């Protein structure tokens, strides 16, 4: 018996379709069957062929919908935003179940910068709080639920992986499609092998760089600061369908489009 719907947002260019397919494949493989999932893909140039390939993941509990970056797209009481350069060996429903309370956002601290800074590649957003109180001019500590580092494990030459990573985010200079020695690379290739994109990923290599972040390039501030996180939240809020707020728990099953 399904207990609710979990909304997940990605924003990608067409070049990133192979990485997005890998991320989606890993989510579906490990997500609890107690929920339905709706993947929202924000894009202005994803080809019809790649849309068709991504829609192969749809079934009665797993839905995919495409939206232009100009919006609008649905607002939920709670939603997950992800970069596409990830794999999810854990159960994504456990991230969604983290209690935000009155916090604006749940995220992992980016210790490459500072224990108080955020890596915005994995965000849990409080849509209800945004709707009721708006977006603050600055993202302060009291607005943030700092998540366990397992939810945004970034392997590098100095850090292999945490003991039990739930989301592996290839956000350092060492990435498995660029370096066979990348820590946790075997986990990445495990999920690539189920997508049909392995040859494309190995051949494109550096062509993926800068194509998998959530905001389009013209909206970048800095990918590893709170400013980027706040800009991302503001971008979403401007495009959301404020006239048709939905609760993930009450939203009917949607057809992929």
C-alpha positions in Angstrom: 0.0 0.0 0.0 1.4 3.4 -1.0 1.5 6.0 1.7 2.2 9.2 -0.3 3.9 10.9 -3.2 7.5 12.2 -3.2 8.3 15.0 -5.7 11.9 15.2 -7.0 13.2 18.0 -9.2 16.1 18.0 -11.7 17.2 20.7 -14.2 19.4 19.6 -17.1 20.5 20.2 -20.6 20.3 17.6 -23.3 24.0 16.8 -23.0 23.3 15.6 -19.4 20.6 13.0 -20.3 23.0 10.0 -19.7 23.9 11.3 -16.2 20.3 12.0 -15.5 19.2 8.5 -16.6 21.9 7.1 -14.2 20.6 9.2 -11.3 17.0 8.2 -12.0 17.9 4.5 -12.4 19.6 4.5 -9.0 16.7 6.2 -7.3 14.2 3.8 -8.7 16.3 0.7 -7.8 16.5 1.7 -4.1 13.4 3.7 -3.3 10.9 2.3 -0.9 7.9 0.8 -2.6 5.6 2.3 0.0 5.6 5.6 -1.9 4.9 7.0 -5.4 7.5 9.2 -6.9 7.2 12.0 -9.4 10.3 13.2 -11.2 10.1 16.8 -12.5 12.7 17.5 -15.2 13.1 21.2 -15.9 14.7 21.7 -19.4 14.6 23.8 -22.5 16.5 21.6 -24.8 16.1 17.9 -23.9 15.6 16.0 -27.2 12.5 14.0 -28.0 14.7 10.9 -28.2 16.2 11.4 -24.7 12.8 12.2 -23.3 11.5 8.9 -24.7 14.5 7.0 -23.2 13.9 8.6 -19.7 10.1 7.8 -19.9 11.0 4.1 -19.9 11.4 4.4 -16.1 7.7 5.2 -15.7 5.4 2.7 -14.1 2.4 2.8 -11.7 4.5 4.2 -8.8 7.2 6.1 -10.7 6.2 9.1 -12.9 8.3 11.6 -15.0 7.1 15.0 -16.3 9.0 17.6 -18.3 8.7 21.4 -17.8 10.3 24.4 -19.5 12.6 26.4 -17.3 10.2 29.4 -17.7 7.6 27.3 -15.7 5.2 27.1 -14.3 5.5 23.8 -12.4 3.8 22.5 -9.3 4.5 23.6 -5.8 4.5 21.0 -3.0 4.6 21.3 0.7 7.9 19.5 0.6 10.2 18.7 -2.3 13.7 17.4 -3.2 16.0 19.2 -5.6 19.0 17.3 -7.0 21.9 17.8 -9.4 22.2 15.1 -12.0 25.9 14.2 -11.2 24.7 11.8 -8.5 23.8 8.2 -7.8 21.5 7.2 -5.0 22.4 3.9 -3.4 20.1 4.7 -0.5 16.3 5.0 -0.1 15.4 8.5 -1.2 12.1 8.4 0.8 14.3 8.5 4.0 15.6 11.9 2.9 12.1 13.1 2.2 11.1 12.0 5.7 13.6 14.2 7.4 11.6 16.6 9.7 12.1 20.2 8.4 9.8 21.8 11.0 10.0 25.5 10.4 13.4 25.3 8.5 13.5 26.6 5.0 15.9 24.0 3.6 17.7 20.8 4.5 21.2 20.4 3.2 24.6 19.0 3.9 27.5 21.2 5.0 30.2 21.7 2.4 33.3 21.1 4.5 35.5 21.9 1.4 34.5 25.5 2.0 33.3 25.8 5.6 31.2 23.8 8.2 28.5 26.5 7.9 28.3 26.6 4.0 26.1 24.3 2.0 26.5 22.1 -1.0 23.4 22.8 -3.1 23.5 19.5 -5.1 21.1 17.9 -2.7 18.4 20.0 -1.2 15.2 19.3 0.8 12.9 22.3 0.5 10.0 23.4 2.7 7.4 24.6 0.2 4.9 25.2 2.9 7.2 27.4 4.9 8.1 29.4 1.7 4.4 29.9 0.9 3.5 31.1 4.4 6.6 33.2 5.2 8.3 34.0 1.9 12.0 33.8 1.1 14.4 35.6 3.4 16.9 38.1 2.1 19.7 36.0 3.5 20.0 32.3 4.3 21.0 32.1 7.9 21.8 29.2 10.1 18.3 29.2 11.7 16.8 28.6 8.3 18.8 25.4 7.7 18.4 21.8 8.8 22.0 20.4 8.5 21.6 16.9 7.1 23.8 13.9 7.8 26.8 13.9 5.4 25.7 10.5 4.0 23.0 12.4 2.1 25.6 14.3 0.0 28.8 12.3 0.0 31.4 13.9 -2.3 34.3 11.6 -3.1 37.7 13.2 -3.9 41.4 12.3 -3.9 41.4 13.0 -0.1 38.0 11.4 0.7 36.9 8.1 -0.7 33.3 7.7 0.5 31.6 7.7 3.8 30.9 4.3 5.3 27.3 4.2 4.2 26.6 6.9 1.6 22.9 7.4 0.7 23.6 9.8 -2.1 27.0 10.0 -3.8 27.6 13.4 -5.5 30.4 13.6 -8.0 31.1 17.2 -7.4 34.9 17.3 -6.9 37.6 17.5 -9.6 37.7 13.7 -9.8 34.7 12.2 -11.6 34.2 8.6 -12.7 33.6 9.5 -16.4 37.0 11.4 -16.3 39.1 9.2 -14.1 38.9 5.4 -13.6 40.5 5.9 -10.2 37.6 8.0 -8.9 36.5 6.9 -5.4 33.1 5.2 -5.6 33.4 5.1 -9.4 32.3 1.4 -9.3 29.0 2.4 -7.8 28.4 5.0 -10.5 29.2 2.4 -13.3 26.9 -0.1 -11.6 23.9 2.1 -12.2 25.1 3.3 -15.6 25.1 -0.3 -16.8 21.3 -0.4 -16.5 20.6 2.7 -18.6 22.0 1.9 -22.1 24.1 5.1 -21.9 27.4 3.6 -20.9 29.0 4.1 -24.4 27.8 7.6 -24.6 29.1 8.5 -21.1 32.6 7.0 -21.9 32.8 8.8 -25.2 31.6 12.2 -24.1 33.7 12.6 -21.0 34.4 16.3 -20.4 31.4 17.3 -22.4 29.3 16.8 -19.3 31.1 19.4 -17.4 28.8 22.3 -16.3 25.7 20.8 -17.8 24.3 19.1 -14.7 23.8 21.9 -12.2 20.3 22.8 -11.2 20.2 26.4 -12.4 21.0 27.5 -16.0 24.4 29.2 -16.3 23.0 32.7 -16.6 21.6 32.3 -13.1 24.7 31.0 -11.4 26.1 33.0 -8.5 28.4 30.4 -7.0 27.8 26.7 -6.9 29.1 26.2 -3.3 27.6 29.1 -1.4 24.4 29.9 0.4 23.8 32.5 -2.2 23.4 29.9 -4.9 21.0 27.9 -2.6 18.9 31.0 -2.0 19.0 31.9 -5.7 17.8 28.4 -6.5 14.9 28.7 -4.1 14.0 32.1 -5.5 14.1 30.8 -9.0 11.8 27.9 -8.2 9.4 30.2 -6.3 9.1 32.6 -9.2 8.0 29.7 -11.5 5.8 27.7 -9.3 2.0 27.5 -9.8 1.1 29.5 -6.7 -2.6 29.3 -7.7 -2.6 25.5 -7.5 -0.6 24.6 -4.4 -0.6 20.8 -3.8 0.4 18.6 -1.0 2.5 15.6 -2.0 0.3 13.5 0.3 -2.9 14.5 -1.5 -1.8 14.9 -5.1 -3.4 12.3 -7.4 -1.2 10.2 -9.6 0.1 12.2 -12.6 0.6 10.9 -16.1 4.0 11.5 -17.6 4.1 14.0 -20.4 
